């Protein structure tokens, strides 16, 4: 290759690099990857990875667990809400040197949003999401897993009429995904147009199962664990997120207390003890 050919090659390379540098960066490409398709975003952020290790640790106290879950949810929620629509609004900005105000155009969220925490561990994700989207409504759905690992609904506060554009389902863990699949089905019957699941840790199998049943649902998660135990729990996971969130590791099994007959029997025993 002679000198003129080398110069031409360098010019082509320089021009190509300049064009690439002008391309707009993706809003999620830096910190998120989507190995499960375009609707799934898994965080690759080093700070979130650090926080996740704190959340997993057995030495983390309930207060630290709540605080860390809040921080992680805020990060995930910020990315999960990146596609919300806005509308222009007029506003004024105070001038730096006079008492005058400068007219300007701002933005306001126009999407009607609902937060759907799955009781009870999803409650720990509500406040940070409300800090991001303070105009959102909150509707609770209570689910527990039976001994056969099937989801059972025990509480539902969805209004009769659906008047929201997008629902964010909040649950720290996606294990078998049976609970999430059931909740998404409930929301679709309710009539919501778009559903977005926000979770901290999901199993590889559970995430694949969710997408198999609901390929249109969007998912934003902190990380993916490869394994599930024989009883359907994530490995390593977070432990029981609800118990760790509220410091109730020694309480009775949640399923036992859900049934009215067993609650009455528990209360009658307590009354006999008092008498």
N, C-alpha and C positions, 0 to 999 in steps of 0.2 A: 504494500500500500504506500503510495507516494504522499508527499506533504499536503497537496491539494485535497486528496481523498480523505486524509485524516481530519482536515479542517471541516470538510463537509459533514463527516460523521459526528464531530463534536457539536456542530451547529444544530444538527437534527436532534441530538440527545438533549441539548440545552433547551431547544424549543419544546420538546416533549415534556421535560421536567417542569417548564414554566406553565404549560397547559395543565398538568396534573396538580400543581400548587394552587391553581385557580378554582379547582373543583370544590364545591361546598362540603364541609365535613359532615358526616352523619351525626345526628343528635345523640345516638346511643352507641356508636361503633367503638368509642374509646374505652368504655367501661363494661360493655355488655356484648355477649355473643349469643347466637341463636342456633345451636346445633339441632334443635328439635323442630325447626321451621321458623318462618318469619314472625309467628305470633308468640314465640317464647323467647324471653330474654333472661339470661343467667348472668349475674353480676361477676365481674372480674376485678372489681375495685379492691386495692390492697387494704384500705382502711376498713372496708366492710368485712374483709376476710379476718382482719385483726379483731373486730368487734364480735364476729361470729364465734371465734375461739373463746372469747370471754363468756358468751352465751352458752356454749357447750359445756364449759368446765364445771365439774362437780363442786368446786369450791366457791362458785358464784352464789351469793346470797339472794333471796327473793327480791330485795330492794335493788340490788345491782342487776338482776335479771330483768326487772321491769324497766329500769333505766336504759339498759343496752338494747332491749327489744324496741323501745321507743326510738332510739337513735337509728337502728337498722331500718325500721319501718319508714322513718322519714326519708332516708336515702332511697329505698325501693319505691316509695310512693312518689317521690319527685320524678323518677324515671317513668313510672307507670302512668303518670298524668301528662306526659309530654305531648300527647296527641289531642288533648282537649281543645275545643274551639273557643275562640274569643270574639268579641265585638268591640268596635271602636267607641270610645266615650270622650266627651269634651272635659277638660279639666284646666285648672290654673296652677301655675308654679310660682312661688314667691321669688321676687327678684333679690339678688344678693346685696345690692347697694341702695335700693329705694323701697318704699312701701308699696310699689306697684306689683302687679301680678302678671305673669306671662301666660297667654293662652296656649294650650297644647292639646294634643290628642293622645289619650291613653288606651289601655285595653282592659276588658272585663270578661271573665269567664261567662260564656253563654250556654255551656252544656249543663243540663240538669243532672245532678250526681246523687247517687245513693251509696252509702257504705253499708255492707252486710257482714258484720262480724259473726263468726260461728262461735257460739258459746261453748266453753267459756274462755278459752285461750285467745280467741280473736278479740276479746275486749281490750287486751293490752296493746292493740294496734290502732284503736279508734282515735285516741287523742292526737297522735302525730299526723294522722291523715286529715283530721279536722283542722290542724294548723295549716295544712297545705290548701285544703278546699273547705273553707269555713261556711260555705253556702250549702254544703251537702246535708242531706237527711240521713238518719241512721235507723236501720231496721234490723232487729236481732232475729237470728234463727238458732235454735238450740238443737244440737245433735249429739248422740252418744253412740258408741260402737257396742253392739251386743257381743256375747261370747263367741258367736259365729262370725264376727268381724263385719256384720252387716250394719249399716247406719240406721238409726231410729230417731225420728224427729219427735221432740217433746215440747218445742216452743217455736212459735212463728208469729212475728209482729208485722208482717207485710200488710200494707193497706189493701183494700179491695181493688182500688184502681191504681194502675201503674202510670205515674206521671214523670218518670225520669228517663234520661237518654242512655245513661251508662251506670252499671252497678259494679262496685269494687268489692269482691269477696275477700274477707280478711281471715286468715288462719295461718299460724306460724308454721304448721307442718302439713305436708302432703305425704302420707305413708302409702297405703293401698290406693288412695284417692277415691274410695267408695263414698266417703262423706262429701267431698267436693263435687263429685259427679252428681250426687243426689241434690245438693243445693243448687247447682247450676240448672238442673232440670226443673226445680221449683221456680227459679227466677225466669226461665224461659216460658213456663206456663203462666207466670204473672204478666209477662208481656214486655220485659225490658229489651231494648234494641241491641245493646252491647254489654258484654260481661267480661270483666277483667279480674283475674285471680292474683292476689298479692300474698306471697308466702316467703318464709325465710329459708326453709329446707324442704326439698322434695326428694322422694326416691326416684330412681331411674325408671323402675317399673310403674310406679304410680303416675308419674308424669306422662309416660307413654299411654297408659290406660285412659287418663283424662282426655288426651288428644284424640284417642280412638273414638270415644263417645261424643266428644264435643270439639271437633277440629276448628271451629270458628271462634273459640274462646281464647282471649289473650292471657298470657301468664307472665308475671315478673317475679323472679325468685332470687334468693341470695346464693344458693349453691345446690348441687345435686349429690345425694349420697347413693352409692352403688347398691347397697344391700338392704334387705328387709329380713327381720327375724321370723321364726316360724309363727309367732303370734301376731305378725303384721306390724311390727314396730320398726322405725328407721334405725339403721346401724351405720355410724354411731348416733346420729340424730341429736336430740336435745334433752331426752328424757320426757317425762310428762310435762308439757309446757304449761298446762293449766295449774297443776300442783306447784310447779316452780314459780309461776307468776304470782300465786296467792299464798304460797307457803303452807300448803295443805297436804303435804306428803303422807301424813299419818291418818288422814280422814278415811271414812268408809268409801267403798267403791261407788263411783258416780252413778252407775246403773242401778245399784241397790236402792239409792235414795230417790230415783226418778219415779218409781212405781208408787202410786198412792197408798196401796195396802201396806207396803213396807214402811212408808213415812208415818202412817198412823200407828203402826206397831211400835216404831221407834219412839214416837211421842208418848204413847201410853206407858211404855216402860219407864220413860223419864218421869212421868207424873207419879207413878207408883213409888219411885225412889224418893221424890220430894215429900210424899205423904208418910 
